[in-house]
Amino acid sequence: MSATNPSLPLALITTQGRLLWATDQSLALFGRYGKCSSAPKDLLPSIITEWIQFQEQQSNDPEYRLRPPQPLLLHRKGKTLQVRLMPMGTARLLLFEESPSQPYWDTLEPYGITPKEREVVALLLAGKTNTEMSQSLGTGVGTVQKHLGHLFQKFGVENRTTLATTVRTLVIPPVTRGSHSR
């Protein structure tokens, strides 16, 4: 049931969600995103199976067929797994792509930060110094310091470390077992 393709996390499944074939990479992803060790080896994690069943039901709706299929997004430990389903005759191909979770910037809207301040915050969260930020933004270090000063006021903090910690708790999705979106 396993294949050794080092480059692509793929799986071939039945329309009922039974696993026919999978790369080692996809099997590893199943382990990280919900496969229970006591489950039979030919079953997908339940969250993926439920999503596939929903997709199969939706595919019978003529209006749904006109829209592009939406991927399943699973969040775990600062990473997001994107799962795409592709029909292949009587089987289905699952494509997996894991990436770092993207911050939820809309949670900062109540603080009234400007687009430039958001860029500064993103660079701060990436661990950049004021000099590195100024180079990335094409501005002077003084301008970066001015933006940081405004951000300190808006978030009620006094230094870069506290700002980074505060913003990180607001924009990074919480890590909880079973957090997912469909």
Secondary structure as the mmCIF struct_conf table of DSSP 4:
data_model
#
loop_
_struct_conf.conf_type_id
_struct_conf.id
_struct_conf.beg_label_comp_id
_struct_conf.beg_label_asym_id
_struct_conf.beg_label_seq_id
_struct_conf.end_label_comp_id
_struct_conf.end_label_asym_id
_struct_conf.end_label_seq_id
STRN STRN1 SER A 2 ALA A 3
BEND BEND1 PRO A 6 SER A 7
STRN STRN2 LEU A 10 THR A 14
TURN_TY1_P TURN_TY1_P1 THR A 15 GLN A 16
STRN STRN3 ARG A 18 ARG A 18
STRN STRN4 LEU A 19 THR A 23
HELX_RH_AL_P HELX_RH_AL_P1 ASP A 24 ARG A 32
TURN_TY1_P TURN_TY1_P2 TYR A 33 GLY A 34
TURN_TY1_P TURN_TY1_P3 SER A 37 SER A 38
BEND BEND2 ALA A 39 ALA A 39
TURN_TY1_P TURN_TY1_P4 LYS A 41 ASP A 42
STRN STRN5 LEU A 43 LEU A 43
HELX_RH_AL_P HELX_RH_AL_P2 SER A 46 GLN A 58
TURN_TY1_P TURN_TY1_P5 SER A 59 ASN A 60
BEND BEND3 ASP A 61 ASP A 61
HELX_RH_AL_P HELX_RH_AL_P3 PRO A 62 ARG A 65
TURN_TY1_P TURN_TY1_P6 LEU A 66 LEU A 66
BEND BEND4 ARG A 67 ARG A 67
HELX_LH_PP_P HELX_LH_PP_P1 PRO A 68 PRO A 71
STRN STRN6 LEU A 72 ARG A 76
TURN_TY1_P TURN_TY1_P7 LYS A 77 GLY A 78
STRN STRN7 LYS A 79 MET A 88
TURN_TY1_P TURN_TY1_P8 GLY A 89 THR A 90
STRN STRN8 ALA A 91 PRO A 100
HELX_LH_PP_P HELX_LH_PP_P2 SER A 101 PRO A 103
HELX_RH_3T_P HELX_RH_3T_P1 TRP A 105 TYR A 111
TURN_TY1_P TURN_TY1_P9 GLY A 112 GLY A 112
HELX_RH_AL_P HELX_RH_AL_P4 PRO A 115 LEU A 125
TURN_TY1_P TURN_TY1_P10 ALA A 126 GLY A 127
HELX_RH_AL_P HELX_RH_AL_P5 ASN A 130 LEU A 137
TURN_TY1_P TURN_TY1_P11 GLY A 138 GLY A 138
BEND BEND5 THR A 139 THR A 139
HELX_RH_AL_P HELX_RH_AL_P6 VAL A 141 PHE A 155
TURN_TY1_P TURN_TY1_P12 GLY A 156 GLY A 156
BEND BEND6 GLU A 158 ASN A 159
HELX_RH_AL_P HELX_RH_AL_P7 ARG A 160 VAL A 171
BEND BEND7 ILE A 172 ILE A 172
HELX_LH_PP_P HELX_LH_PP_P3 PRO A 173 PRO A 174
TURN_TY1_P TURN_TY1_P13 ARG A 177 GLY A 178
STRN STRN9 HIS A 180 SER A 181
#
